[in-house]
Amino acid sequence: MTDDRPIHEVDPEFTALLTKDLQRQNSSIHLIASENFASQAVMQATGSVFTNKYAEGYPGRRYYEGCEFIDQMERLAQQRLLDLLGGVHANVQPHSGAQANMAVYFGLLEPGDKILGMRLDQGGHLTHGSHVNFSGKLYDFSSYGIDPETERIDMDALRAQAIEVRPKIVLAGYSSYPRHLDYEAFRSIADEVGALLMVDAAHFIGLVAGKAMPNPVDYADIVTFTTHKALRGARGGAIITNDEDLGLKIQKGLFPDAQGGSLYNQIAGKAVTFHEAAQPEFRVYAQQVIANAQAMADTFLARGVRLVTGGTDNHLVLVDLRSVNEDLTGKDAAKMLDSVGITLNFNAIPNDPRPPFRASGVRIGTPAMTTQGMREEEAVQTANLMTDALEAYGDEARLAEIEESVRALARRFPPYPEGFVGYPG
Ligand SMILES: Cc1ncc(COP(=O)(O)O)c(C=O)c1O
């Protein structure tokens, strides 16, 4: 029989850390663009007995027995995902967004094949060809950037580059680019050079699911994403293809090429995530995420803070700190803001003169603060408090006052006022 005592009795040392992080989550304003707060139901699913099952392979074709309900559950997750976003073939097994991308490359390419993706230092992701990542080590990546004047992707330059490079995959998608992608232009460029179009929608698929953004599944051959960012669910990755054959090749690129048995508790959480994202309330949430980002952007601009591209179409706002204080690095700003209760991350801005580990910008995302329950009024307050803090950098007395205001606001919007399932905190 398993030990059925509650966690604080079994392991007080671990529980002390859990309590502290719950308190941290409940007492700050959360602006890390890739984070969110999963529901009780999602955490119940990820903490369920599905954690116990080994199920290598895919539904109906397993290397282990006892998979009857796992098969049904995985199929439920796949079907819910296709119902939510469209497409022909869904894979819910990737442990993460990075592994979803790995599966696509492994399934469709040979080492040394060419891919055209976005530059990491101008908004792309590590798995889009960074030399420190498997993607840059195994494949021949070329990178497109943004126009130095508009700070937007220049589709004409991208077309010319694609014609010169002749990649097998044109990859659209970003970790820090605050504007819509021109899917029609991406599609026509991929068609012109005979490439597949892949969209890495990790950051924004939740806004697509909530019908607040155009759907890349309508344009791309392959769409990869994470389920824990704007989608607000269990941690992990997923892939949708618009062609069964491509889906089957990528399926093999994931298992057995990249993973063994998948994380069935996470797939359980994804099934619940897709159910939640299909509800009408999720549409309201997705619209609010963007409204909050725009309210913050307008507030920064009114205070004279420069933003990359001058604003936002999505959940991201990229602040160029040099417009507030020439000497303040992204790293120092992020640390200071965390100390006053505003948690975010430092980020390179386009053509950043500083090295990436110091950087000149901070990245703001509104998915988590919106789940906290904040709306435009609080978004404006948050942007004002953040600007106050940046302007007061080094003035400890003033920062202490600002922290009081931040904590007072955050305490009104705790993500988990009652603790979480089975653990009141
Ligand atoms: C665009 C993009 N792709 C992939 C990933 C990787 O996701 P994970 O951290 O789950 O591997 C991220 C995560 O930050 C991302 O922003």
The ligand as a Tripos MOL2 file, in Angstrom:
@<TRIPOS>MOLECULE
LIG
   16    16     1     0     0
SMALL
NO_CHARGES

@<TRIPOS>ATOM
      1 C1          9.4140   30.0460  -29.2790 C.3       1 LIG1
      2 C2          9.7700   28.9830  -28.2940 C.ar      1 LIG1
      3 N1          9.9920   27.7290  -28.7230 N.ar      1 LIG1
      4 C3         10.3200   26.7470  -27.8880 C.ar      1 LIG1
      5 C4         10.4440   26.9630  -26.5430 C.ar      1 LIG1
      6 C5         10.9090   25.8410  -25.6780 C.3       1 LIG1
      7 O1         10.0080   25.4240  -24.7470 O.3       1 LIG1
      8 P1         10.5110   24.5420  -23.4980 P.3       1 LIG1
      9 O2         11.1500   25.5190  -22.5570 O.co2     1 LIG1
     10 O3          9.2680   23.8990  -23.0030 O.co2     1 LIG1
     11 O4         11.5030   23.5560  -24.0360 O.co2     1 LIG1
     12 C6         10.2000   28.2400  -26.0310 C.ar      1 LIG1
     13 C7         10.3050   28.4620  -24.5660 C.2       1 LIG1
     14 O5         10.6600   29.4400  -24.0690 O.2       1 LIG1
     15 C8          9.8680   29.2720  -26.9320 C.ar      1 LIG1
     16 O6          9.6740   30.5230  -26.5000 O.3       1 LIG1
@<TRIPOS>BOND
     1     1     2 1
     2     2     3 ar
     3     2    15 ar
     4     3     4 ar
     5     4     5 ar
     6     5     6 1
     7     5    12 ar
     8     6     7 1
     9     7     8 1
    10     8     9 2
    11     8    10 1
    12     8    11 1
    13    12    13 1
    14    12    15 ar
    15    13    14 2
    16    15    16 1
@<TRIPOS>SUBSTRUCTURE
     1 LIG1         1 GROUP 0 **** ****
